[in-house]
Amino acid sequence: MQVAGAVTVVTGASSGIGQATALELGARGATVVAVARREERLRALVSALGGRASYLVCDVADAGAVSAAASRVLDEHGRIDVLVNNAGVPLHRAFLDCTVEELERVMRVNYLGTVHWMKAALPAMVARRRGAVVNVASTAGAAPWTWEAGYSASKAAVIALTEAVAPELARRGVHCGWVNPGLVRTEIFSDEALRHVPRSVRRSFMEPAEVARAIASAVEKERAGLTVPRMLGLPPVVRQVVPRLYRAGLRRTYEGTLRRDRGDVEA
């Protein structure tokens, strides 16, 4: 699908990957509708994008708010050509230290937020037999990380949803794919999160613009899925083919983080 001239909705657009994606799609000639909760940041983004952009303040975890936002886009533009589900929240903590409320929150935003926007946007796409949906998941969903149990589960759900619905939508002229970013320099990586990232891994951090280009490629080339960087597509293969080896590596890395945290985490 051509990005130029497309009406695109990008969620989680107030910062990080979402902001970079809105800028990338706008630079390629798309009409961008930026969606997030922080209006001041959205206003600044739309100002940077220029005349073909607008914004909507919306919490993706609120199904009613998403339905109203999608209706407004359709009223103003007549269609939604591209939907990029990027909105997400982190949960960088060992599972035993997470509350049920925290686990529910990350699932409501990361997974159900994707569901809400797909349910709101897809009927119009299906009616026109034209459209593209790109769901931004994570390498943590394909190869779960010990300190990210809740987050990994939410992103694994996004990947599974995308794969399961793709054949159904393809029959109706709509493409659906996923993008799994690795470590990206965004505000979700708090000091708490970085404490549990091995030092050698920290050197692999990418800029949001690199992921934004992958998302644009996923739209234009109708890719089933993209892992960014590509080398991070290997751990999920190891997990599937030799799960005991994957588990052993995960345990080794986990024990290493505990040793580094010895002062405030019981090993």
N, C-alpha and C positions, 0 to 999 in steps of 0.2 A: 504494500500500500504506500502511496506517495504521502510523505509528510507535508510537502508544500501544498498549501490550500486546505489542509485538513483541520477540522475542529477537534482540538485535543483537550482532554481533561487530565490534569496531573494532580494527584493527591499528595499530601505531605510536602507541599511546594514552598513552605516558608523557610526551609533551610536544606543544607546537605544535598543529597542525591536528587530530591524533588525539585529544589531550586535550580540546580544545574541542568536537570532534564527540561524544565520549562524554558530555560535560556537556550538550550541546544535546539529544541523543537521550534522555538520562535525564530532562531537564526536560520533554520531551514525552511521558513516560510509558513509555518503553521499558525493558526489562530489558537491561542493558548488560554484556557480557563484554569487558573491556579486555585487550588483548594487546600485550605489548612485552617487551623484555629487562630493563628496569630495575625490579626488584621494589619497591624503596622508593618510587619515584614512583607505581607502580601502586597500592600500598597506600594512599597519600595520596589518589589519585584516587577509589578505591572508597569511602574514608571520606567524601569530599565528596559522592559520589553517593547514598549511603545504602543502604537495605535491598535494592533490586532489582539491585544491581551485584556483580560479582565480577571477578577477574582471573586471567590465566594468563601465566606467564613462558614466552616462546617466541621463538626466532629464526626469522623467516619464511624465511630462506635454507635452513633445514634441513627437508627434506621430511618426514622421519620425525617430527620434533618437531611440525610442523604437523598431520600426520595424527593424532597422539596428542592434541593439544590440541582438534581438532575433535571427535574421539570423546568426549572428556570433556564438552564442551559438550552434545553430543547425549545423552549418558548422564544429565546433570544436568537438562536442560531439555526433552528430547524432540524438539527442533527447532532450526533456525537460520532465522529469518525474513529477517534483513537482514545482509549482510556488507559492511563498508566496508574496502576494501584501501587503507590509507593509509601503511603502513610504507615508509620510504625513507631512503636515505643520499645525501649530496651528493657531487659531484666537481667542484669549481670550479677547473678548470685547463685550459690549452691542451692539445689532443690530443697534440702532440709531447712534452709534458712528463709525460704519464700513462704509468704502467707497464701492461703487459698485465694484471697481477694486480689493479691498481686498477680497470681497466675491467671485468674479470670480476666483481669484488666488487659494483660498482654495478648490474650486470645481474642478478646472483644475488638481490640484495635487492629492487630496485625492480620488476623484471619477473618473475623466477621466484618471488619471494615471493608475488606476486599469483597466479601460476599455481598454486602449491602450495595456497593457501587456497581458490581456486575449485575445484580438483579434490577437495579434502577436503570442502567444504561443499555442492557442487552436487548430488551424488547424492541426499541427503536432501530438498533443495528440489524436485528433479525428481520424486521419488517422491510428494511431496505436491501437486505442480503449483502451488507457491506459493513465492514468495521474491523478493528483490531484492538485486542486487549493484551496489555503486557503487565504481568504481575511481578513486582519486585520482591523476591524471596530472599534467600541468603545461603551462602555455603554452609552456614550453621544448621540450616534445615536439611541439607543433603548429607552432611557429615557432622552430626551433633557434637557439641562441645560441653564438657562436664559442668563448667560454670554457667552454662547458658541453657539449662534444661527447659525452662518455660519459654524462652525466646526461640530455641531450636524447635520445640514442638509446634509453636505457632507458625514458623516458616515452613516446616515440613508439611503442615496442613495446607499452606498456600501452594506448594509444589504439587501435592496430591490433587488438590482441587483443579489446578490448571491442566494437569495431564488427563484427568478424568473427563473434564468438560470439553477438551479440545476437539475430539472427534464429533461430538454432538453439535458443536458450533460450526465446524467445518462444513457440515452438510447444509448449513444455513448461510454460508458465505462469510462467516466471521472467523478471523484468526485469533487464537489464544496461545500465548507463550509466556515463559518465565525467564527472568534474569536473576542469577545468583551472584551477587557481589561478595568479594572477600572483605578484607579490612579496608575501610574507607575513612578518611579524615573528616568526621562529622561530630557534632556535639553529643551524640549518643554514647561516645566512648569517654565515660567519666573516669576519674582517678580510680574508682572502685573496679571498673572494667579493665583498665590498663594494667592494674596490679596483677591480674591473672593472665595476661598475654605474655608468653615467653619473649625475652628480649630479642631473640633472633627473628621472631615473627614480626615484631613491631616495624622492622625495616621494610616490610612488604606493603605498608599502608599505601593506598592509592588516593588520588584526588577525586572528588565527586564527578568532575567533568569526564573522566575516563569511563565511568559507569553510564553517564548520560549518553555518551556516544554509542555505547553498546545497546542501550534501550532504543535509541533512534534506529540502529541497525536492525534490531529485532522487529521493529515495526515495518521498515522499508523492505526487508528481505523475508519477512514472515517466518522468522526463525522459531523453531519449537522451543528452544532453550539456549541460553548462553551463560557460561560461567566466566566470571571476570576476577582475576586473570585465569586463563585457560588451564594452567597447571593445577589449579585447585579443583579441577574436575576429577583428579586422580583419587583422592581420599574416598569419595563415595563408591568408586569402583572397588577399591580395596575392602571397604566395608561390606559390599555385597558378595564379593568372591571369596575373601578369606576373613570372615568376621572376627575370628579369634585373634588374628594378627592386628586388625584394626583396634579391637578392644584392648589388647596389650599395649599398643602405642598410646592410646588415650589414657590408660592408667599410668603409664610412665610419665607422660606430660603432666597429668594431674598431680602426681606425687611431687614432681619438680616444683610446681606452683605452691604446693603446701610447704615445701622446704623454704622457699623464698619468703613465705608468709608466716614463718614460724613464730614470730613475735605476737601475732594477733589471731592466728588460726590454729586450732589444735590439730596436729598431724596424726 
